Amino acid sequence: MHLSSKLSIFLLLLLSLILTVAPSFAITKSYIVYLGGHSHGTDVSTADYDRVTDSHHEFLGSFLGSKAKAKAAIIYSYKRHINGFAASIEEEQAAAIAKHPSVVSVFLNQGRKLHTTHSWDFLDLEKEGAIHSSSLWKKARFGEDTIIANLDTGVWPESHSFDDNGYGPIPSKWKGKCQNDTTWGVPCNSNLTHLLTLSSQGTSLSKSLPEDKFYPLITGVQAKAANASSADAMLCKRGTLDPNKVKDKILTCLRGETARVEKGLVASLAGAAGMILCNDEPSGNEIVADAHVLPASQITYKDGVSVFAYINSTNNPLGHITTPTAQLNTKPAPFVASFSSRGPNTVTPEILKPDIAAPGVNVIAAFSEATSPTSLDFDNRRIPFNTESGTSMSCPHVSGVVGLLKTVHPDWSPSAIRSAIMTTARTRDNTVRPMLDGSFEKATPFAYGAGHVRPNRAKDPGLVYDLAVNDYLDFLCAIGYNQTMINLFATGHHKCRESASAWDFNYPSMTVPKLAGRVTLTRTIKNVGPPATYASRIRAPIGVAVSVEPSILVFDKLGAERSFSMTLEARRSIRRLHNEEEEEYAFGQLIWSDGKHYVRSPIVVSVA
């Protein structure tokens, strides 16, 4: 044997020995394993908490090889409210744990600020964790000693959103009680002081697909069953898909007609690996975070058009669905969701509706654990928080602002508070352009009312349009209620004024339906700031001449009231913009300003 061959063998053996005895230094990181919520009852004992900790040791031990290793790895067990634990484990171990059906999510343990949503930041009540001295939060002592009534179908009292930790005693002025006459009892505290229930009948919250592969893409039409129509299959309706075509693919469905989460269920039952939910044209750019039952992602109409075009352009379209991440400071924002109610007011067209716009899409909110996040019969999941969208989310934002304003201004009437919120609202987004709707078309007061709420501005509006009970009664008289009807619910006797006009209702907006010729409205405005002189500025609706008399109002003291009249006249050339059956609306605004305050009211007119 040659010397060189012997040397080679020796080196090979030496290298093998080194590799055999060399220690392994796998990198471990701190991960949080989230297992959902606990099912603790009201009487929780130390033994209950110990059982939770032990279950965490057992669970992690099944991945690490022993319970002892799990005890050494676990940094902290979340055993009171959140069910989960923080542990130092390897990346491969974290990935394996994430695939377990009992695991909601696994993520790196990182320092976070205490936020559950960014509404307060979006509304300028807070900026980057700091509360400025001018914030309405600070001015209103965070609503201390203010009680807000809640008329709803009910709440989940056990939710930690209703925890009264840090609350002071219930204000002595409160004359209510904790109504606890149900068979199972209602938890009450300083937060839930009295609950009267009026009974009435490109995002996702789903997991991602495994990261190591791409999946074939297929549209609902391509996956349709033999007896289904292409239109129904595109919408992924029940019974319209062929499982043999769908299995292990990402199914692309069109939004519309059936519930978003139901489309995911249909996709899952057909064997899809995931789902892409593409907005239809009316839904535009509105994206809702749903708790889908399979990996899924919702995308805008424009992006959906691109996805369908890609699928139809190749014989082997591939895709992947990753875990969604929160996007902050997006532009344009705010914009009005496509599902948001729109004007005109069909019941009382003399009053503009909506009044105001507020955050109401994908808001993190307490959720009932008596039902699933999808409310579908097959869904057995229970979660303490969910993302919700709709008026049920925007209303609490405005209610909170009302509570803060009432704390700062306890003598203000509900009408004064509404006026302050409406006249200080904004109609431009964070690009300083006019606010848009869900299709990114220019929105109108029929979409956002007076605009998007600005709490800090509302605390110092300068002027308010106030209303008393008799003003409301006169308004009812003006829209057709006779004296007998008024007396049925008026306190005492109220005589309808013969001159009462719905157009003169002292509302912060001015609406004239079916304008023919010339109409004059009157308003009274109250000073809620220091003495000042206000000048009017008008942007008239297209095709309508508008004038205000007087154009200058002088307020010599706090509480002073001044009246003005507004005259609107339709110009002959635009009285009929379309056919005889169609009603055309035009929009403008009136601003009263003293150089510091800008008291803005929308003007809405339709021509007869």
C-alpha positions in Angstrom: 0.0 0.0 0.0 1.4 3.4 -0.9 2.1 5.9 1.7 -0.3 8.4 0.2 -3.1 5.8 0.4 -2.3 5.0 4.1 -2.4 8.7 4.8 -5.7 9.2 3.1 -7.3 6.3 5.1 -5.8 7.7 8.4 -7.3 11.2 7.7 -10.7 9.7 6.8 -10.8 7.7 10.1 -9.7 10.8 12.1 -12.4 12.9 10.4 -15.0 10.2 11.2 -13.9 10.1 14.8 -14.2 13.9 15.1 -17.6 13.9 13.6 -18.7 11.2 16.0 -17.7 12.9 19.2 -18.3 16.5 18.2 -21.1 18.0 20.3 -24.2 19.4 18.5 -25.0 23.0 19.0 -28.5 23.3 17.6 -29.8 26.9 17.9 -32.8 27.2 20.2 -35.1 30.2 20.4 -38.0 31.2 22.6 -41.3 30.4 21.0 -44.9 30.9 22.2 -47.2 27.9 21.6 -50.8 29.2 21.6 -53.5 26.5 22.3 -56.6 28.7 22.5 -58.5 29.5 25.6 -59.3 27.8 28.9 -62.6 26.3 30.0 -62.1 27.4 33.7 -65.3 27.8 35.6 -66.0 30.7 38.1 -64.3 28.9 41.0 -60.8 28.2 39.9 -58.4 26.6 42.3 -54.6 26.3 42.5 -55.1 22.7 41.6 -56.7 23.7 38.3 -53.8 25.9 37.4 -51.4 23.1 38.3 -53.2 20.7 36.0 -52.8 23.2 33.2 -49.0 23.4 33.8 -48.8 19.7 33.9 -50.7 19.4 30.6 -48.2 21.7 29.0 -45.3 19.5 30.2 -47.0 16.4 28.9 -47.7 18.0 25.5 -44.2 19.4 24.9 -42.7 16.3 26.3 -44.3 14.3 23.5 -42.1 16.3 21.1 -38.9 16.6 23.1 -38.8 13.0 24.3 -39.5 13.3 28.0 -41.5 15.3 30.5 -38.2 16.3 32.2 -36.9 17.9 29.0 -40.2 19.8 28.6 -40.0 21.2 32.2 -36.5 22.4 31.5 -37.5 24.0 28.2 -40.7 25.8 29.3 -40.1 29.4 30.4 -43.7 30.2 31.3 -47.1 28.6 31.3 -50.2 30.7 30.4 -52.8 29.1 32.7 -55.3 31.7 33.6 -56.8 33.2 30.5 -54.7 32.3 27.4 -53.9 28.6 27.1 -50.3 28.1 26.0 -46.7 28.3 27.0 -43.4 29.9 26.1 -40.5 27.5 25.6 -36.9 27.4 24.3 -37.0 25.0 21.4 -35.4 24.4 18.1 -36.9 25.7 14.8 -37.6 22.2 13.6 -39.4 21.4 16.8 -41.5 24.5 16.6 -42.5 23.6 13.0 -43.6 20.1 14.1 -45.6 21.5 17.1 -47.4 24.0 14.7 -48.8 21.0 12.7 -50.5 19.5 15.7 -54.3 19.8 15.5 -54.6 21.2 19.0 -52.3 24.1 18.3 -53.7 27.4 17.1 -50.3 29.0 16.3 -46.6 29.0 17.1 -44.6 32.2 16.9 -41.4 33.7 18.2 -41.5 35.2 21.7 -40.8 38.9 21.1 -41.3 42.0 23.2 -44.7 43.7 22.3 -46.5 46.8 23.3 -49.9 46.1 25.0 -52.2 46.5 22.0 -55.3 44.6 21.0 -56.2 46.9 18.2 -54.9 50.1 16.6 -58.2 52.1 16.7 -56.9 54.6 19.3 -53.8 55.2 17.1 -55.9 55.6 14.0 -58.2 58.1 15.8 -55.1 60.1 17.1 -56.0 59.4 20.7 -52.5 57.9 21.0 -49.4 58.0 18.9 -46.7 55.2 19.1 -47.7 54.3 22.6 -47.7 57.9 23.9 -50.8 59.8 24.9 -50.5 63.5 24.1 -51.8 66.1 26.6 -54.3 67.3 24.0 -55.8 63.8 23.6 -59.5 63.5 24.4 -58.5 60.4 26.4 -56.3 62.6 28.7 -58.8 65.5 28.8 -61.7 63.1 29.7 -59.7 61.1 32.3 -60.4 58.1 30.1 -64.1 58.4 30.8 -63.9 58.2 34.5 -67.3 58.2 36.3 -69.2 58.1 32.9 -71.6 55.3 32.3 -72.6 54.2 28.7 -75.8 52.3 28.1 -75.6 49.3 25.8 -78.7 48.1 24.0 -77.6 44.9 22.3 -78.5 41.2 21.9 -76.2 40.4 24.7 -72.5 40.2 25.7 -70.2 37.4 27.0 -69.7 38.7 30.6 -66.8 36.3 31.2 -64.7 38.0 28.5 -61.7 39.8 29.7 -62.8 42.8 27.7 -65.3 43.3 30.6 -62.8 42.8 33.4 -63.0 45.7 35.9 -59.3 45.5 37.0 -58.2 49.1 37.5 -61.7 50.5 37.6 -62.8 52.6 40.6 -66.1 52.1 42.4 -69.4 52.5 40.5 -70.4 56.2 40.4 -72.8 57.1 43.2 -75.2 58.8 40.7 -75.9 55.4 39.1 -79.4 54.3 40.2 -79.4 50.9 38.4 -78.6 47.5 39.6 -77.0 44.2 38.5 -80.0 42.4 37.1 -79.2 38.8 37.9 -82.5 37.0 37.6 -81.5 34.3 35.2 -81.2 30.6 36.2 -77.5 30.6 35.6 -76.6 34.0 36.9 -74.9 37.0 35.3 -71.4 38.1 36.5 -71.4 41.8 37.3 -68.6 44.2 38.3 -67.7 47.9 38.0 -67.5 47.5 34.2 -70.7 45.5 33.7 -72.9 47.3 36.3 -76.2 46.5 34.8 -77.0 44.4 31.8 -80.4 44.6 30.2 -80.5 42.2 27.3 -83.0 43.0 24.5 -83.3 39.6 22.7 -83.7 39.5 18.9 -83.6 36.8 16.5 -56.1 39.9 1.3 -56.8 38.6 4.7 -57.8 35.7 6.8 -57.5 34.2 10.3 -56.7 30.8 9.0 -53.4 28.8 9.2 -50.9 28.9 6.3 -50.1 26.0 4.1 -46.8 24.1 4.7 -44.0 26.3 3.4 -42.1 23.6 1.5 -44.3 23.3 -1.6 -46.5 25.0 -4.0 -50.0 23.8 -4.8 -51.9 23.6 -8.1 -54.5 26.4 -8.6 -58.0 25.7 -9.9 -61.0 28.0 -10.3 -64.5 27.0 -9.3 -65.5 26.8 -13.0 -62.7 24.4 -13.7 -63.7 22.3 -10.7 -67.4 22.3 -11.4 -69.5 19.1 -11.1 -71.2 17.7 -14.2 -74.7 18.9 -13.1 -73.6 22.4 -11.9 -73.7 25.7 -13.7 -70.5 27.6 -14.2 -71.9 30.6 -12.4 -72.7 28.6 -9.3 -69.4 26.7 -9.3 -67.5 30.0 -9.6 -69.3 31.1 -6.4 -68.3 27.7 -4.8 -71.9 26.9 -3.8 -72.8 23.6 -2.1 -73.0 20.7 -4.5 -71.3 22.5 -7.4 -67.8 21.1 -7.1 -66.2 17.8 -8.2 -64.0 16.5 -5.4 -61.8 14.6 -7.9 -60.9 17.9 -9.5 -60.5 19.9 -6.3 -58.5 17.5 -4.1 -55.1 18.8 -2.8 -55.4 22.0 -4.9 -56.0 25.7 -4.0 -59.5 26.5 -5.0 -60.2 30.0 -6.3 -63.8 31.2 -5.5 -65.7 34.4 -6.3 -67.3 36.3 -3.5 -71.0 36.8 -3.5 -74.5 35.2 -2.7 -73.2 32.8 -0.1 -71.3 33.4 3.1 -67.5 33.8 2.8 -66.8 31.1 5.4 -69.3 28.8 3.8 -67.3 28.9 0.6 -64.3 27.8 2.6 -66.4 24.9 4.1 -67.5 23.8 0.6 -63.8 23.9 -0.5 -62.7 21.9 2.5 -65.4 19.2 2.0 -64.3 18.9 -1.6 -60.8 18.2 -0.5 -59.1 21.5 -1.3 -55.8 22.2 0.3 -56.7 25.9 0.5 -58.9 28.6 -0.9 -58.4 32.1 -2.5 -61.5 34.2 -2.1 -61.6 36.9 -4.8 -63.8 39.9 -4.3 -66.6 40.5 -6.8 -66.7 43.9 -8.4 -69.2 45.4 -5.9 -67.0 44.4 -3.0 -64.0 46.1 -4.6 -61.2 46.6 -2.1 -63.0 45.6 1.0 -61.1 42.8 2.8 -62.6 41.0 5.8 -60.6 38.8 8.2 -62.7 35.6 8.6 -62.0 32.5 10.7 -61.9 30.1 7.8 -61.8 26.4 8.3 -58.9 25.8 5.9 -55.9 27.8 4.8 -57.5 30.7 2.9 -56.8 34.3 1.8 -59.3 37.0 0.6 -58.1 39.4 -2.0 -59.4 42.5 -3.7 -61.4 42.6 -6.9 -58.4 43.9 -8.9 -56.0 41.3 -7.5 -58.7 38.6 -8.1 -58.8 39.6 -11.8 -55.1 39.1 -12.0 -55.3 35.6 -10.3 -58.0 34.4 -12.6 -56.0 35.7 -15.6 -52.9 33.9 -14.4 -54.8 30.6 -13.9 -56.2 30.8 -17.3 -52.9 31.6 -18.9 -51.0 28.5 -18.1 -51.5 24.7 -18.0 -49.8 24.4 -14.6 -50.7 27.4 -12.3 -49.2 27.1 -8.9 -49.8 29.0 -5.7 -49.1 29.2 -1.9 -50.9 30.7 1.1 -48.8 32.1 3.9 -49.8 33.3 7.3 -51.3 36.8 7.2 -49.5 39.7 8.9 -51.0 43.0 10.2 -50.4 46.0 7.9 -50.2 49.4 9.5 -50.3 52.9 8.0 -51.8 51.7 4.8 -53.0 54.2 2.2 -55.6 55.3 1.4 -57.3 55.2 4.8 -59.9 55.5 5.9 -62.3 54.4 3.1 -65.9 53.4 3.3 -66.6 49.6 3.3 -68.8 48.4 0.5 -71.2 46.8 3.0 -71.7 50.0 4.9 -75.3 51.4 4.7 -75.8 54.2 2.2 -78.2 57.1 1.9 -80.5 58.7 1.0 -82.7 58.4 4.0 -85.8 56.6 2.6 -87.9 57.2 5.8 -87.2 60.9 6.4 -85.4 62.2 3.4 -85.0 65.7 5.1 -82.4 64.2 7.4 -79.1 63.0 6.1 -78.1 59.5 7.0 -75.6 58.2 8.0 -74.5 60.8 10.5 -70.8 59.8 10.8 -68.3 57.2 9.8 -66.0 55.3 12.3 -63.6 52.3 12.3 -65.7 49.2 11.8 -63.7 46.7 9.6 -61.6 43.8 11.1 -61.8 45.1 14.6 -60.5 42.8 17.4 -63.5 42.2 19.7 -64.6 40.1 22.6 -66.4 37.0 21.3 -69.0 34.7 22.8 -67.7 31.3 23.7 -71.2 29.9 23.4 -70.8 29.7 19.7 -68.1 29.2 17.0 -66.3 32.0 15.2 -68.2 31.1 12.0 -71.6 30.4 13.6 -71.8 27.3 11.3 -73.2 24.1 12.8 -70.1 22.0 12.0 -67.6 24.4 13.6 -66.8 23.3 17.1 -64.0 25.9 17.7 -64.4 28.4 20.6 -62.3 31.5 20.9 -62.4 34.5 23.4 -61.7 37.1 20.7 -62.5 37.4 17.0 -62.2 40.1 14.3 -65.6 41.6 13.6 -66.9 44.1 11.0 -70.0 46.2 10.7 -72.0 48.9 12.5 -71.7 46.7 15.6 -68.0 47.6 15.6 -68.2 51.3 14.5 -71.0 52.0 17.0 -68.8 51.2 20.1 -66.1 53.5 18.8 -68.5 56.4 18.5 -70.2 55.5 21.8 -66.8 55.6 23.5 -66.2 59.1 22.0 -69.6 60.2 23.2 -68.7 59.0 26.7 -65.5 60.9 26.7 -67.1 64.1 25.5 -69.8 63.8 28.2 -67.1 63.5 30.8 -65.4 66.7 29.5 -68.7 68.5 28.9 -71.2 67.1 31.4 -73.7 69.9 30.6 -73.8 69.1 26.9 -77.0 67.6 25.5 -77.0 64.5 23.3 -77.7 66.7 20.3 -74.8 69.0 21.2 -72.5 66.0 21.4 -73.7 64.7 18.1 -73.2 68.1 16.5 -69.6 68.3 17.9 -68.8 64.9 16.4 -70.4 65.7 13.0 -69.1 69.2 12.5 -65.5 68.3 13.3 -65.3 65.1 11.2 -63.0 64.8 8.2 -63.8 64.0 4.6 -60.3 63.4 3.4 -58.1 60.4 3.9 -54.4 60.0 4.8 -53.3 61.0 1.3 -55.2 64.3 1.8 -57.6 63.4 -1.0 -61.3 63.0 -0.8 -62.4 59.9 1.0 -63.1 56.8 -1.2 -65.6 54.0 -1.1 -64.8 50.2 -1.2 -64.2 50.4 -5.0 -61.8 53.3 -4.6 -64.3 55.7 -6.2 -64.9 59.1 -4.6 -67.4 58.7 -1.7 -70.2 61.1 -0.9 -72.1 62.1 2.3 -74.5 59.2 1.5 -71.5 56.9 2.3 -69.8 58.7 5.2 -72.4 61.3 6.5 -70.5 64.3 7.9 -67.2 62.4 7.6 -64.9 60.2 9.7 -64.9 60.9 13.4 -62.1 62.9 15.0 -62.3 62.6 18.8 -59.7 65.3 19.6 -61.3 67.9 17.4 -64.8 67.1 18.8 -63.9 68.2 22.3 -63.5 71.8 21.1 -65.9 72.3 18.1 -66.4 76.0 18.7 -70.2 76.0 17.8 -72.9 73.3 18.1 -76.4 72.8 16.7 -78.5 72.0 19.7 -81.9 70.5 20.0 -84.5 70.2 22.8 -87.4 67.8 23.2 -89.9 70.4 21.8 -87.7 70.6 18.6 -88.2 66.9 18.0 -91.9 67.1 18.6 -92.2 70.0 16.2 -90.3 67.9 13.6 -92.8 65.1 14.0 -95.6 67.6 13.5 -93.9 68.8 10.4 -93.6 65.3 8.8 -97.3 64.5 9.4 -97.9 63.5 13.0 -101.2 65.0 14.1 -101.9 66.5 17.5 -103.6 63.4 18.8 -100.6 61.2 17.9 -98.1 63.7 19.4 -100.1 63.7 22.7 -99.8 60.0 23.0 -96.1 60.2 23.8 -95.4 63.8 24.7 -94.8 64.7 28.3 -97.7 67.1 29.0 -99.5 68.9 26.1 -97.5 70.0 23.1 -99.2 72.2 20.5 -97.9 71.7 17.0 -96.6 75.0 15.5 -98.3 75.8 12.2 -95.0 77.1 10.8 -93.1 73.9 11.8 -91.0 72.7 8.8 -88.8 69.6 8.5 -86.2 71.7 6.7 -85.9 73.9 9.9 -85.0 71.0 12.2 -81.8 72.2 13.9 -79.6 69.3 12.5 -75.9 69.7 11.8 -76.5 68.8 8.2 -78.8 70.5 5.6 -80.8 68.2 3.3 -83.4 69.3 0.8 -85.1 66.6 -1.3 -86.9 67.5 -4.5 -85.8 71.1 -4.6 -88.1 73.1 -6.9 -87.4 76.8 -7.3 -86.2 78.4 -4.0 -86.2 77.1 -0.4 -85.0 78.8 2.8 -83.9 76.9 5.8 -83.2 78.3 9.3 -80.7 77.1 11.9 -79.6 78.2 15.4 -76.0 77.7 16.5 -74.6 77.9 20.0 -71.2 79.1 21.1 -69.4 76.5 23.3 -66.0 78.3 23.2 -64.7 81.8 24.0 -66.2 85.0 22.5 -65.5 85.0 18.7 -66.7 86.1 15.3 -67.5 83.5 12.7 -67.6 83.9 9.0 -69.4 81.6 6.6 -67.9 79.9 3.6 -70.0 77.9 1.1 -69.2 75.3 -1.4 -72.5 75.0 -3.3 -73.8 71.7 -4.7 -73.4 71.6 -8.5 -76.4 73.3 -10.1 -77.6 74.9 -6.9 -77.2 78.5 -5.8 -76.7 78.9 -2.0 -76.6 82.0 0.1 -76.4 82.5 3.9 -77.8 85.5 5.8 -76.2 86.8 7.9 -72.8 85.7 6.6 -71.1 86.9 9.8 -72.1 85.8 13.3 -70.7 87.5 16.4 -70.7 85.6 19.7 -70.0 87.8 22.8 -70.0 85.0 25.4 -70.1 81.3 26.1 -73.5 79.9 25.5 -74.6 82.7 23.2 -77.0 81.6 20.3 -77.3 83.1 16.9 -79.7 82.2 14.0 -79.1 82.3 10.3 -81.0 81.4 7.2 -79.8 79.4 4.2 -81.5 79.9 0.8 -81.1 77.3 -1.9 -82.2 77.7 -5.5 -82.1 75.2 -8.3 -80.7 76.6 -11.6 -83.0 75.9 -14.5 -80.3 74.4 -16.7 -79.7 71.4 -14.3 -83.1 70.8 -12.8 -83.5 67.5 -14.7 -80.1 65.9 -15.1 -81.4 62.5 -16.1 -84.7 60.9 -17.1 -88.0 61.9 -15.4 -88.0 58.9 -13.0 -84.5 59.3 -11.7 -83.7 61.6 -8.7 -80.3 63.3 -8.9 -78.4 64.5 -5.8 -75.7 67.1 -5.5 -73.4 67.7 -2.5 -71.8 70.8 -1.0 -70.9 72.2 2.4 -71.2 75.1 4.8 -68.3 76.1 7.1 -68.4 78.6 9.9 -64.9 79.6 11.0 -63.3 82.0 13.5 -59.8 81.2 12.2 -59.3 78.4 14.8 -62.5 76.3 14.6 -64.0 75.0 11.4 -67.7 74.0 11.9 -68.5 72.1 8.8 -72.0 70.9 7.7 -72.8 68.8 4.6 -75.4 70.2 2.2 -77.4 67.6 0.2 -79.9 68.5 -2.5 -82.0 66.7 -5.0 -83.8 68.5 -7.8 -87.5 68.0 -8.4 
